[in-house]
């Protein structure tokens, strides 16, 4: 974290399996650094950044900031119907306003599952399928 406080979040089951496989292939120990250089020492932040940028550029990806992983995670968390308050804690933010900055919804995102959550669509059984609502005189 920016404030240098320890921060613990849950680890996805699929990620745990992938990391164990990675350590097995690399013949490393669970205590080893996740990103290490060829000597097994901790990889410098700048080296990680450069490696990811090089990887992305080779595949035609133009947005190459490591920080975008957080934004992508946040947006996908919400699109997959994750709880925004839990997301706030996972991201380590103190306000929902900051979470909103991370999510950045676009028009197509807003239309996704709109009818499923729209109260008007869910009232059909309550009002009746053939009931007409008269507006005005």
DSSP file (Angstrom, degrees, kcal/mol; ACC not computed):
  #  RESIDUE AA STRUCTURE BP1 BP2  ACC     N-H-->O    O-->H-N    N-H-->O    O-->H-N    TCO  KAPPA ALPHA  PHI   PSI    X-CA   Y-CA   Z-CA
    1    1 A X    >         0   0    0      0, 0.0     3,-1.6     0, 0.0    91,-0.1   0.000 360.0 360.0 360.0 157.7    0.0    0.0    0.0
    2    2 A X  T 3   +     0   0    0      1,-0.3     0, 0.0     2,-0.1     0, 0.0   0.846 360.0  54.9 -62.2 -33.1    1.1    3.6   -0.5
    3    3 A X  T 3  S-     0   0    0      2,-0.1    -1,-0.3     1,-0.1     3,-0.1   0.392 111.5-121.6 -84.0   5.5    1.0    4.2    3.3
    4    4 A X    <   +     0   0    0     -3,-1.6     2,-0.3     1,-0.2    -2,-0.1   0.576  65.8 139.5  67.7  12.4    3.4    1.2    3.8
    5    5 A X        -     0   0    0      1,-0.1    -1,-0.2     0, 0.0    -2,-0.1  -0.636  62.7-101.6 -83.1 144.7    0.8   -0.6    6.1
    6    6 A X        -     0   0    0     -2,-0.3     2,-0.4    -3,-0.1    -1,-0.1  -0.359  41.2-166.5 -62.0 145.9    0.5   -4.4    5.6
    7    7 A X        -     0   0    0     -3,-0.0     2,-0.5     2,-0.0    -1,-0.0  -0.976   7.5-169.4-142.9 122.6   -2.5   -5.3    3.6
    8    8 A X        +     0   0    0     -2,-0.4     2,-0.3     0, 0.0    -2,-0.0  -0.952   9.8 170.1-119.0 129.6   -4.0   -8.7    3.3
    9    9 A X        -     0   0    0     -2,-0.5    -2,-0.0     1,-0.0    81,-0.0  -0.914  42.5 -85.7-129.6 159.9   -6.8   -9.7    0.8
   10   10 A X        -     0   0    0     -2,-0.3     2,-0.5     1,-0.1    -1,-0.0  -0.257  38.0-131.2 -62.8 153.3   -8.2  -13.1   -0.2
   11   11 A X        -     0   0    0      2,-0.0    -1,-0.1     4,-0.0     5,-0.0  -0.932  24.0-115.5-108.3 126.1   -6.4  -15.1   -2.9
   12   12 A X     >  -     0   0    0     -2,-0.5     4,-2.5     1,-0.1     5,-0.2  -0.304  19.9-126.8 -59.7 140.7   -8.5  -16.5   -5.7
   13   13 A X  H  > S+     0   0    0      1,-0.2     4,-2.0     2,-0.2     5,-0.2   0.895 110.4  50.3 -56.5 -43.8   -8.5  -20.3   -5.7
   14   14 A X  H  > S+     0   0    0      1,-0.2     4,-2.1     2,-0.2    -1,-0.2   0.861 110.7  49.7 -66.0 -34.8   -7.5  -20.4   -9.4
   15   15 A X  H  > S+     0   0    0      2,-0.2     4,-2.7     1,-0.2     5,-0.2   0.887 107.1  54.7 -70.3 -38.5   -4.7  -17.9   -8.8
   16   16 A X  H  X S+     0   0    0     -4,-2.5     4,-2.1     2,-0.2    -2,-0.2   0.921 110.0  46.9 -59.5 -43.8   -3.4  -20.0   -5.8
   17   17 A X  H  X S+     0   0    0     -4,-2.0     4,-2.4     1,-0.2    -2,-0.2   0.923 112.2  50.0 -63.6 -44.6   -3.3  -23.1   -8.1
   18   18 A X  H  X S+     0   0    0     -4,-2.1     4,-2.4     1,-0.2    -2,-0.2   0.893 110.9  49.4 -62.6 -39.8   -1.5  -21.1  -10.9
   19   19 A X  H  X S+     0   0    0     -4,-2.7     4,-2.5     2,-0.2    -1,-0.2   0.880 110.1  50.4 -68.1 -37.8    1.1  -19.8   -8.4
   20   20 A X  H  X S+     0   0    0     -4,-2.1     4,-2.2    -5,-0.2    -2,-0.2   0.911 111.8  48.1 -65.2 -41.4    1.8  -23.2   -7.0
   21   21 A X  H  X S+     0   0    0     -4,-2.4     4,-2.8     2,-0.2     5,-0.2   0.920 110.8  51.9 -62.3 -43.5    2.3  -24.5  -10.6
   22   22 A X  H  X S+     0   0    0     -4,-2.4     4,-2.6     1,-0.2    -2,-0.2   0.917 110.9  46.5 -59.1 -46.2    4.6  -21.6  -11.3
   23   23 A X  H  X>S+     0   0    0     -4,-2.5     5,-3.0     2,-0.2     4,-0.7   0.881 112.3  51.1 -65.7 -37.5    6.7  -22.3   -8.2
   24   24 A X  H  <5S+     0   0    0     -4,-2.2     3,-0.5     3,-0.2    -2,-0.2   0.939 113.4  43.8 -64.6 -47.0    6.8  -26.0   -9.1
   25   25 A X  H  <5S+     0   0    0     -4,-2.8    -2,-0.2     1,-0.2    -1,-0.2   0.901 117.4  45.7 -64.5 -41.2    8.0  -25.3  -12.6
   26   26 A X  H  <5S-     0   0    0     -4,-2.6    -1,-0.2    -5,-0.2    -2,-0.2   0.585 108.3-129.6 -76.9  -9.4   10.5  -22.7  -11.4
   27   27 A X  T  <5 +     0   0    0     -4,-0.7    -3,-0.2    -3,-0.5     2,-0.2   0.894  59.4 143.9  58.5  43.3   11.6  -25.1   -8.7
   28   28 A X      < -     0   0    0     -5,-3.0     2,-0.3    -6,-0.2    -1,-0.2  -0.463  49.6-112.7-104.0 178.1   11.1  -22.4   -6.1
   29   29 A X    >   -     0   0    0     -2,-0.2     3,-2.0    -3,-0.1    -1,-0.0  -0.774  28.2-112.7-108.0 154.4    9.9  -22.3   -2.5
   30   30 A X  T 3  S+     0   0    0     -2,-0.3    -1,-0.1     1,-0.3     4,-0.0   0.761 118.4  57.3 -57.5 -23.6    6.7  -20.7   -1.2
   31   31 A X  T 3  S+     0   0    0      2,-0.1    -1,-0.3     3,-0.0     3,-0.1   0.586  86.7 105.7 -83.4 -10.0    8.9  -18.1    0.6
   32   32 A X  S <  S-     0   0    0     -3,-2.0     2,-0.1     1,-0.1     9,-0.1  -0.195  85.2 -90.7 -66.3 160.3   10.6  -17.1   -2.6
   33   33 A X        -     0   0    0      7,-0.4     3,-0.2     1,-0.1    -1,-0.1  -0.470  28.4-137.1 -66.9 142.8    9.9  -13.8   -4.3
   34   34 A X  S    S+     0   0    0      1,-0.3     2,-0.7    -2,-0.1    -1,-0.1   0.944  97.7  37.2 -67.9 -47.3    7.1  -14.1   -6.8
   35   35 A X  S    S+     0   0    0      8,-0.1     8,-2.7    -3,-0.0     2,-0.3  -0.901  83.6 160.3-108.2 106.8    8.9  -11.9   -9.4
   36   36 A X  B     -A   42   0A   0     -2,-0.7     6,-0.2     6,-0.2     2,-0.1  -0.853  35.8-118.3-125.2 160.6   12.6  -12.6   -9.2
   37   37 A X    >   -     0   0    0      4,-2.4     3,-2.2    -2,-0.3     6,-0.1  -0.203  50.5 -82.1 -84.3-176.1   15.5  -12.1  -11.6
   38   38 A X  T 3  S+     0   0    0      1,-0.3    -1,-0.1     2,-0.1    -2,-0.0   0.661 130.9  56.4 -65.2 -14.0   17.6  -15.0  -13.0
   39   39 A X  T 3  S-     0   0    0      2,-0.1    -1,-0.3     3,-0.0     3,-0.1   0.393 118.0-109.7 -96.1   2.1   19.6  -15.1   -9.7
   40   40 A X  S <  S+     0   0    0     -3,-2.2    -7,-0.4     1,-0.3     2,-0.1   0.532  76.5 132.8  82.2   5.5   16.5  -15.6   -7.6
   41   41 A X  S    S-     0   0    0      1,-0.1    -4,-2.4    -9,-0.1    -1,-0.3  -0.488  71.5 -77.5 -86.6 161.2   16.7  -12.1   -6.1
   42   42 A X  B     -A   36   0A   0     -6,-0.2    -6,-0.2    -2,-0.1     2,-0.2  -0.350  49.8-123.2 -59.2 128.4   13.8   -9.8   -5.8
   43   43 A X        -     0   0    0     -8,-2.7    -8,-0.1    -2,-0.1    -1,-0.1  -0.544  28.8-112.2 -73.6 137.0   13.0   -8.2   -9.2
   44   44 A X     >  -     0   0    0     -2,-0.2     4,-2.0     1,-0.1     3,-0.4  -0.381  20.1-119.3 -70.0 147.9   13.1   -4.4   -9.2
   45   45 A X  H  > S+     0   0    0      1,-0.2     4,-2.4     2,-0.2     5,-0.2   0.881 114.5  52.9 -55.0 -41.9    9.8   -2.6   -9.7
   46   46 A X  H  > S+     0   0    0      1,-0.2     4,-2.5     2,-0.2    -1,-0.2   0.857 106.7  52.6 -64.9 -35.5   11.1   -0.9  -12.9
   47   47 A X  H  > S+     0   0    0     -3,-0.4     4,-2.3     2,-0.2    -1,-0.2   0.885 109.9  48.4 -68.2 -38.7   12.2   -4.3  -14.3
   48   48 A X  H  X S+     0   0    0     -4,-2.0     4,-2.4     2,-0.2     5,-0.2   0.938 112.3  49.3 -64.1 -46.7    8.7   -5.7  -13.8
   49   49 A X  H  X S+     0   0    0     -4,-2.4     4,-2.4     1,-0.2    -2,-0.2   0.925 112.5  47.1 -58.7 -47.1    7.2   -2.6  -15.4
   50   50 A X  H  X S+     0   0    0     -4,-2.5     4,-2.6     1,-0.2    -1,-0.2   0.899 111.1  51.8 -63.4 -42.0    9.5   -2.8  -18.4
   51   51 A X  H  X S+     0   0    0     -4,-2.3     4,-2.4     2,-0.2    -2,-0.2   0.918 111.8  45.7 -62.0 -44.6    8.8   -6.5  -18.9
   52   52 A X  H  X S+     0   0    0     -4,-2.4     4,-2.6     2,-0.2    -1,-0.2   0.899 112.9  50.5 -67.5 -40.2    5.1   -6.1  -18.9
   53   53 A X  H  X S+     0   0    0     -4,-2.4     4,-2.8    -5,-0.2     5,-0.2   0.926 111.9  47.7 -62.1 -44.3    5.3   -3.1  -21.2
   54   54 A X  H  X S+     0   0    0     -4,-2.6     4,-2.0     2,-0.2    -2,-0.2   0.913 112.2  49.8 -62.6 -43.4    7.5   -5.1  -23.6
   55   55 A X  H  X S+     0   0    0     -4,-2.4     4,-0.6    -5,-0.2    -2,-0.2   0.930 114.0  45.1 -60.3 -47.5    5.1   -8.0  -23.5
   56   56 A X  H ><>S+     0   0    0     -4,-2.6     5,-2.5     1,-0.2     3,-1.3   0.922 110.8  52.1 -65.8 -45.5    2.1   -5.8  -24.2
   57   57 A X  H ><5S+     0   0    0     -4,-2.8     3,-1.7     1,-0.3    -1,-0.2   0.891 104.2  57.7 -59.3 -39.6    3.7   -3.9  -27.0
   58   58 A X  H 3<5S+     0   0    0     -4,-2.0    -1,-0.3     1,-0.3    -2,-0.2   0.710 110.1  45.7 -63.7 -19.1    4.7   -7.1  -28.7
   59   59 A X  T <<5S-     0   0    0     -3,-1.3    -1,-0.3    -4,-0.6    -2,-0.2   0.235 121.4-104.7-108.9  11.2    1.0   -8.1  -28.7
   60   60 A X  T < 5 +     0   0    0     -3,-1.7     2,-0.5     1,-0.3    -3,-0.2   0.628  68.2 149.4  78.8  13.9   -0.3   -4.7  -30.0
   61   61 A X      < -     0   0    0     -5,-2.5    -1,-0.3     1,-0.2    -2,-0.1  -0.711  24.2-174.4 -82.6 124.3   -1.6   -3.5  -26.6
   62   62 A X        +     0   0    0     -2,-0.5     2,-0.8     1,-0.1    -1,-0.2   0.816  67.6  68.5 -92.7 -32.4   -1.3    0.3  -26.4
   63   63 A X        +     0   0    0      1,-0.1    -1,-0.1    -7,-0.1    -2,-0.0  -0.796  59.6 162.8 -88.5 112.9   -2.4    0.9  -22.8
   64   64 A X        +     0   0    0     -2,-0.8     2,-0.2    -8,-0.0    -1,-0.1   0.245  16.8 131.4-123.1  13.7    0.5   -0.6  -20.8
   65   65 A X    >   -     0   0    0      1,-0.2     3,-1.1     2,-0.0     4,-0.3  -0.485  51.9-142.8 -70.3 134.8    0.3    0.8  -17.3
   66   66 A X  T >  S+     0   0    0      1,-0.2     3,-1.8    -2,-0.2     4,-0.4   0.852 101.2  65.9 -61.7 -34.2    0.6   -1.8  -14.6
   67   67 A X  T >> S+     0   0    0      1,-0.3     4,-1.2     2,-0.2     3,-1.0   0.738  83.3  74.4 -62.3 -23.3   -1.9    0.2  -12.6
   68   68 A X  H <> S+     0   0    0     -3,-1.1     4,-2.9     1,-0.3    -1,-0.3   0.757  82.0  70.2 -63.1 -22.9   -4.5   -0.6  -15.2
   69   69 A X  H <> S+     0   0    0     -3,-1.8     4,-2.5    -4,-0.3    -1,-0.3   0.902  98.3  49.4 -59.1 -39.8   -4.7   -4.1  -13.8
   70   70 A X  H <> S+     0   0    0     -3,-1.0     4,-2.6    -4,-0.4    -1,-0.2   0.920 112.0  47.4 -64.4 -43.8   -6.4   -2.6  -10.7
   71   71 A X  H  X S+     0   0    0     -4,-1.2     4,-2.6     2,-0.2     5,-0.2   0.920 113.0  48.4 -63.8 -43.7   -8.9   -0.7  -12.9
   72   72 A X  H  X S+     0   0    0     -4,-2.9     4,-2.5     2,-0.2     5,-0.2   0.911 112.2  49.1 -63.3 -43.3   -9.6   -3.8  -14.9
   73   73 A X  H  X S+     0   0    0     -4,-2.5     4,-2.4    -5,-0.2    -2,-0.2   0.941 112.3  48.5 -60.0 -47.8  -10.1   -5.8  -11.8
   74   74 A X  H  X S+     0   0    0     -4,-2.6     4,-1.9     2,-0.2    -2,-0.2   0.925 113.3  46.2 -60.8 -47.0  -12.4   -3.2  -10.3
   75   75 A X  H  X S+     0   0    0     -4,-2.6     4,-2.7    27,-0.3    -1,-0.2   0.929 114.6  46.8 -63.9 -45.4  -14.6   -2.9  -13.4
   76   76 A X  H  X S+     0   0    0     -4,-2.5     4,-1.7    -5,-0.2    -1,-0.2   0.837 107.1  58.5 -67.3 -31.7  -14.8   -6.7  -13.9
   77   77 A X  H  <>S+     0   0    0     -4,-2.4     5,-2.8    -5,-0.2    -1,-0.2   0.945 111.9  40.9 -59.0 -48.4  -15.7   -7.1  -10.2
   78   78 A X  H ><5S+     0   0    0     -4,-1.9     3,-2.0     3,-0.2    -2,-0.2   0.922 112.9  52.9 -68.1 -44.8  -18.7   -4.8  -10.6
   79   79 A X  H 3<5S+     0   0    0     -4,-2.7    -1,-0.2     1,-0.3    -2,-0.2   0.783 106.2  55.3 -62.9 -25.6  -19.7   -6.3  -14.0
   80   80 A X  T 3<5S-     0   0    0     -4,-1.7    -1,-0.3    -5,-0.2    -2,-0.2   0.145 126.8-103.0 -92.6  19.3  -19.7   -9.7  -12.4
   81   81 A X  T < 5 +     0   0    0     -3,-2.0    -3,-0.2     1,-0.2    -2,-0.2   0.761  64.4 163.9  68.7  29.5  -22.1   -8.5   -9.8
   82   82 A X      < -     0   0    0     -5,-2.8     2,-0.4    -6,-0.2    -1,-0.2  -0.443  47.7 -96.7 -74.5 153.1  -19.6   -8.1   -7.0
   83   83 A X     >  -     0   0    0      1,-0.1     4,-2.1    -2,-0.1     3,-0.2  -0.559  25.3-147.7 -71.7 122.3  -20.4   -6.0   -4.0
   84   84 A X  H  > S+     0   0    0     -2,-0.4     4,-1.9     1,-0.2    -1,-0.1   0.807  97.6  55.3 -64.3 -28.4  -19.1   -2.5   -4.4
   85   85 A X  H  > S+     0   0    0      2,-0.2     4,-1.3     1,-0.2    -1,-0.2   0.879 108.7  46.8 -72.1 -36.7  -18.5   -2.1   -0.6
   86   86 A X  H  > S+     0   0    0     -3,-0.2     4,-2.5     2,-0.2    -2,-0.2   0.888 109.8  54.8 -67.9 -38.7  -16.4   -5.3   -0.6
   87   87 A X  H  X S+     0   0    0     -4,-2.1     4,-2.9     1,-0.2     5,-0.2   0.895 102.3  57.6 -59.8 -40.7  -14.5   -3.9   -3.6
   88   88 A X  H  X>S+     0   0    0     -4,-1.9     5,-2.2     1,-0.2     4,-0.8   0.903 110.1  43.6 -56.1 -43.3  -13.7   -0.7   -1.6
   89   89 A X  H  <5S+     0   0    0     -4,-1.3     3,-0.3     3,-0.2    -2,-0.2   0.905 112.0  52.4 -70.4 -42.2  -12.0   -2.9    1.0
   90   90 A X  H  <5S+     0   0    0     -4,-2.5    -2,-0.2     1,-0.2    -1,-0.2   0.910 112.8  44.8 -60.5 -42.4  -10.2   -5.0   -1.5
   91   91 A X  H  <5S-     0   0    0     -4,-2.9    -1,-0.2    -5,-0.2    -2,-0.2   0.672 110.6-124.8 -76.2 -15.9   -8.8   -1.9   -3.2
   92   92 A X  T  <5 +     0   0    0     -4,-0.8     2,-0.2    -3,-0.3    -3,-0.2   0.775  56.0 152.4  78.7  26.9   -7.9   -0.4    0.1
   93   93 A X      < -     0   0    0     -5,-2.2    -1,-0.2    -6,-0.2    -2,-0.1  -0.620  42.8-151.0 -91.5 151.2   -9.9    2.8   -0.5
   94   94 A X  S    S+     0   0    0     -2,-0.2     2,-0.3     1,-0.1    -1,-0.1   0.648  79.0  40.8 -92.7 -16.9  -11.4    4.9    2.2
   95   95 A X  S  > S-     0   0    0     -7,-0.1     4,-1.0     1,-0.1     3,-0.3  -0.939  70.6-131.6-132.7 154.6  -14.3    6.3    0.1
   96   96 A X  H  > S+     0   0    0     -2,-0.3     4,-2.4     1,-0.2     5,-0.2   0.763 105.6  69.1 -70.5 -25.3  -16.7    5.0   -2.4
   97   97 A X  H  > S+     0   0    0      1,-0.2     4,-1.4     2,-0.2    -1,-0.2   0.893  98.8  48.9 -60.4 -39.2  -15.9    8.0   -4.6
   98   98 A X  H  > S+     0   0    0     -3,-0.3     4,-1.2     2,-0.2    -1,-0.2   0.883 108.4  52.9 -68.8 -37.5  -12.4    6.6   -5.2
   99   99 A X  H >X S+     0   0    0     -4,-1.0     4,-1.6     1,-0.2     3,-0.6   0.913 105.5  55.8 -61.1 -41.9  -13.9    3.2   -6.1
  100  100 A X  H 3X S+     0   0    0     -4,-2.4     4,-1.4     1,-0.3    -1,-0.2   0.860 102.1  56.4 -59.3 -36.8  -16.1    5.0   -8.6
  101  101 A X  H 3< S+     0   0    0     -4,-1.4    -1,-0.3     1,-0.2    -2,-0.2   0.840 108.9  47.8 -62.7 -33.2  -13.0    6.5  -10.2
  102  102 A X  H << S+     0   0    0     -4,-1.2   -27,-0.3    -3,-0.6    -1,-0.2   0.811 106.1  56.2 -77.9 -31.2  -11.6    3.0  -10.7
  103  103 A X  H  < S-     0   0    0     -4,-1.6    -2,-0.2   -29,-0.1    -1,-0.1   0.912  70.9-178.9 -76.0 -43.6  -14.8    1.4  -12.2
  104  104 A X     <  -     0   0    0     -4,-1.4     2,-0.2     1,-0.1    -3,-0.1   0.920  16.9-154.3  43.8  72.4  -15.3    3.8  -15.2
  105  105 A X        -     0   0    0     -5,-0.2     2,-0.2     4,-0.1    -1,-0.1  -0.507   5.9-155.3 -76.9 144.2  -18.5    2.4  -16.7
  106  106 A X    >>  -     0   0    0     -2,-0.2     4,-1.9     1,-0.0     3,-0.6  -0.686  34.2 -94.3-111.9 168.7  -19.2    2.9  -20.4
  107  107 A X  H 3> S+     0   0    0      1,-0.3     4,-1.4    -2,-0.2     5,-0.2   0.876 124.6  50.0 -51.3 -46.3  -22.5    2.9  -22.3
  108  108 A X  H 3> S+     0   0    0      1,-0.2     4,-0.9     2,-0.2    -1,-0.3   0.840 109.0  53.5 -65.4 -31.6  -22.3   -0.8  -23.2
  109  109 A X  H <4 S+     0   0    0     -3,-0.6     3,-0.4     1,-0.2    -1,-0.2   0.875 105.6  53.7 -68.2 -36.5  -21.5   -1.7  -19.6
  110  110 A X  H  < S+     0   0    0     -4,-1.9    -1,-0.2     1,-0.2    -2,-0.2   0.809 106.8  51.3 -69.8 -29.4  -24.6    0.1  -18.4
  111  111 A X  H >< S+     0   0    0     -4,-1.4     3,-1.9     2,-0.1     4,-0.3   0.714  83.2 109.2 -79.1 -20.7  -26.9   -1.8  -20.8
  112  112 A X  T 3< S-     0   0    0     -4,-0.9    -3,-0.0    -3,-0.4    -4,-0.0  -0.394 101.8 -13.2 -62.4 124.0  -25.6   -5.2  -19.6
  113  113 A X  T 3> S+     0   0    0     -2,-0.2     4,-1.4     1,-0.1    -1,-0.3   0.670  92.2 142.4  59.4  20.3  -28.2   -7.0  -17.6
  114  114 A X  H X>  +     0   0    0     -3,-1.9     4,-1.5     1,-0.2     3,-0.5   0.927  69.3  46.4 -58.3 -48.5  -30.2   -3.7  -17.3
  115  115 A X  H 34 S+     0   0    0     -4,-0.3    -1,-0.2     1,-0.2     6,-0.1   0.836 106.0  60.5 -65.1 -31.9  -33.6   -5.4  -17.7
  116  116 A X  H 34 S+     0   0    0      1,-0.2    -1,-0.2    -3,-0.1    -2,-0.2   0.863 117.5  29.6 -63.8 -34.7  -32.7   -8.1  -15.1
  117  117 A X  H << S+     0   0    0     -4,-1.4     2,-0.4    -3,-0.5    -1,-0.2   0.556  91.3 111.0-102.1 -10.1  -32.1   -5.5  -12.4
  118  118 A X     X  -     0   0    0     -4,-1.5     4,-1.5    -5,-0.2     3,-0.5  -0.523  61.2-147.0 -70.1 120.0  -34.6   -2.8  -13.5
  119  119 A X  H  > S+     0   0    0     -2,-0.4     4,-0.6     1,-0.2    -1,-0.2   0.841  96.9  59.0 -57.2 -34.2  -37.5   -2.6  -11.0
  120  120 A X  H >4 S+     0   0    0      1,-0.2     3,-0.9     2,-0.2    -1,-0.2   0.913 106.3  47.0 -62.6 -42.1  -39.9   -1.7  -13.8
  121  121 A X  H >4 S+     0   0    0     -3,-0.5     3,-0.8     1,-0.2    -1,-0.2   0.825 110.9  52.9 -67.4 -30.8  -39.1   -5.0  -15.6
  122  122 A X  H 3< S+     0   0    0     -4,-1.5     3,-0.2     1,-0.2    -1,-0.2   0.487  96.6  68.0 -85.1  -2.7  -39.5   -7.0  -12.4
  123  123 A X  T XX  +     0   0    0     -3,-0.9     4,-2.7    -4,-0.6     3,-0.5   0.469  69.0  99.1 -91.8  -3.3  -42.9   -5.5  -11.7
  124  124 A X  H <> S+     0   0    0     -3,-0.8     4,-2.9     1,-0.3     7,-0.2   0.900  85.1  45.4 -53.3 -47.8  -44.6   -7.3  -14.6
  125  125 A X  H 34 S+     0   0    0     -3,-0.2    -1,-0.3     1,-0.2    -2,-0.1   0.824 113.7  51.3 -65.8 -30.5  -46.0  -10.1  -12.5
  126  126 A X  H <4 S+     0   0    0     -3,-0.5    -2,-0.2    -4,-0.2    -1,-0.2   0.914 120.3  32.0 -73.0 -44.7  -47.1   -7.6   -9.9
  127  127 A X  H  < S-     0   0    0     -4,-2.7    -2,-0.2     1,-0.1    -3,-0.2   0.805 118.2-110.6 -82.6 -31.2  -49.0   -5.4  -12.3
  128  128 A X    ><  -     0   0    0     -4,-2.9     3,-1.0    -5,-0.4    -3,-0.1   0.078  20.4 -99.0 104.0 140.0  -50.0   -8.2  -14.6
  129  129 A X  T 3  S+     0   0    0      1,-0.2    -1,-0.1    -4,-0.1    -4,-0.1   0.834 119.4  37.6 -61.3 -36.0  -48.8   -8.8  -18.1
  130  130 A X  T 3  S+     0   0    0     -3,-0.1     2,-0.3    -6,-0.1    -1,-0.2   0.345  84.0 121.3-103.8   7.4  -51.8   -7.2  -19.9
  131  131 A X    <   -     0   0    0     -3,-1.0     2,-0.4    -7,-0.2    -3,-0.1  -0.551  51.1-148.9 -73.3 129.1  -52.5   -4.3  -17.6
  132  132 A X        -     0   0    0     -2,-0.3     2,-0.6    -5,-0.0    -2,-0.1  -0.793   2.6-144.2 -98.2 141.3  -52.2   -1.0  -19.3
  133  133 A X        -     0   0    0     -2,-0.4     2,-0.5     2,-0.0    -2,-0.0  -0.933  14.2-147.1-105.7 121.1  -51.1    2.1  -17.5
  134  134 A X        -     0   0    0     -2,-0.6     2,-0.5     2,-0.0    -2,-0.0  -0.763  11.1-163.0 -92.5 128.1  -52.9    5.2  -18.6
  135  135 A X        -     0   0    0     -2,-0.5     2,-0.1     2,-0.0    -2,-0.0  -0.931  54.6 -11.9-112.5 131.7  -50.9    8.5  -18.5
  136  136 A X              0   0    0     -2,-0.5    -2,-0.0     1,-0.2     0, 0.0  -0.408 360.0 360.0  82.3-158.9  -52.7   11.8  -18.6
  137  137 A X              0   0    0     -2,-0.1    -1,-0.2     0, 0.0    -3,-0.0   0.436 360.0 360.0 -86.2 360.0  -56.4   12.4  -19.5
